[in-house]
Amino acid sequence: ALPICAGGQIAAELLKAAPADGSVLMLCPDAILVIRPYALATAPYNPVSDFTAIAHTGTWAMAVGVAANVPAKNLAEFASWAKGRAGGGSAASYGSAGEGGSTHLLGALLAQAMGADMTHVPYKGAGPAVSDVVAGHISATLQPLGTLLAQARAGKLRIIAISSNARSPAARS
């Protein structure tokens, strides 16, 4: 069985150690090559010199999902709401699929762009983060759009923004 942990780092380390003959391949999200090596004090691999990319397999839109108890209906309203909650135990929060991954860093970038002080809550995967948004334990999460659609369609969270230039056909009811 292939290891699926550490955000893909273990798989990348195994690939680096494998013979460079094309017999071992890795399919991974961008964070493994773009974020992870640079977020560590000592990276176990160099994404440029240790690997050879052979294909781009696809893209997906990222989405901002907020809890039903958050009154914001769009990103501007969410920014205003989050800024109004700064400090104390009532600060706005966002959950990620794990520390140092794309959902963590995108959330930090969003908070910075909004000028809001948001607490990052790392989870062991997207599922627990989405569950805690649905339960109202955290204010928001940034996840691939498809990860949030079922809960949004059920009215358990609201998608207030996506990372694409146009409205997504997948997000239409």
N, C-alpha and C positions, 0 to 999 in steps of 0.2 A: 504494500500500500504506500502511496506517496504521502509525504507529510503535508498537512494543511494546517499550519500554525505559524505563529510569529509573523503574520501578515505576508507569508510567502518567503520569508528570509531563509528558512531551512531548505526549501526547494531550490532557491538560488545558490546557496552554498553547495548543495549536492550537484547541481548542474556545473558549477565552476570546477568541482573535483572530478567530474566525469570526463572520459576521453572526448577530445574535440573532433569527433568523426561523424557527427550528425545522428548518432544512434540514440541520443538523449535530448529531448526537447522540453521546453518549459513554456506554458501559456500562463501569463500573469497580468495582473492589473498594473497600470503605469506607476503606481506608488512604489512598487518593488524596485524599479529602476530609477525613478525620478526623485523620490523623497527619501526612502529608507536609508540608502547608503550615505546620504548627507546629513541625516538626523542622528547618526551614531557617532560617538567619539572616535571609534576605530571601526571602519567599515570592513566587513569580511569579504567584500567583492567590489570590483570597479565595474560599473555598468557599461562603460565604454570599451575598456580593453579586455574584459573577461568574457564577454558575450557577443554574439553576432545576431542581430535581428534578422528574421527571415520573412515575417509577414505582420501586417497590421490587421487584426481580426475584427475590429469594430469599435464603435463609440456608443456612449449613452449619455443622456442628459442627467445632470444632478438636480435634485429638487430640495427645496426647503419646506419641511412639513412642521406645522405647529399644532400644539395640543388644542383640543376643543375649548378649554377654559382660557385660552389666550384670545383676547378680543380682536386681534389684527386680522384683516381680510386681505392685505397685500403687504409687500415688503416695506413700503414707506410707513404704514401703520405699525408694523412690527418694530421697525427701528425706533419710532417714537415711543412705543410701549416699553421696549427694552431699556431705552435711555432713562425713562421715568422710574425704573425699578433698581437703579444702581445702588450698590451698598447694602449692608445688612444681609439678613437671611432670605430676602425676597428678590435677589438679583435674578435676571433672566439667565437661563441655562440652555446649553445644547449638548446633545449626546452624539457621540461618534462610534464608529464600529471598532475603534481601538486607537490607542495613543500613537501618534506619529504617522498615521495613515492619511489618505486624502480627505476623508470625511472630517477628521480632526483639524487639519490645516485649512480646509475650506471654511469651516466654521469660525476659526480664528480670523481668517481674512475677512469674512462677512462681518464679524463683530467690529473689527478695526474699521472697515469701510463705513459702517453705520455709526461709528463713534460710540458704541455701546459697550459697557462692561458686562460681558457674559461669562458665566462659569462653564468651563468644559467638563463634561462627565464622560470619561471613556468607558466603553462596554466591551465585552468579549464577543463582538460581532454586531451586525446590523439589527438582528431580531430583537435582542434585549433593549437596544436603544429605542426602536420603534414601539415596543411594548410599553416602555416607560413614558413616551410621549402620549400614547393612547390613554394611559392611566393618569396622566396629568402630573407625574412626578418631575418631569423636566419640561421646559418650554418648547423646545424645538429639536430637530435633527436634520442633518444634511445627508441624503442618501441618493443612490441611483433612483430615478423616477419610478421604475418598475417595482422597487422595494416598497414604495409608499402607496401605490395605486389602490390596492385592495382596501386598506384602512381608510383612505380618503373616500373611496366610493361608498364605504359603509358609514360614512359620516363621523368616524372616530378621530380623525385629524384633518387638517386643512393644508393643502399644498398652496403656498403663497408665491412661489417663484420657481422657475426652472432655468437651467443654464443653457438655453438655446436662443437663437435669434428669432424664432417664431414659436407660436403656440404649438404644443405637441398634440398630434392626432391621438396618441395613446392616452392622453389625459382628459380627453373629452368624454363626457358621461354617455 
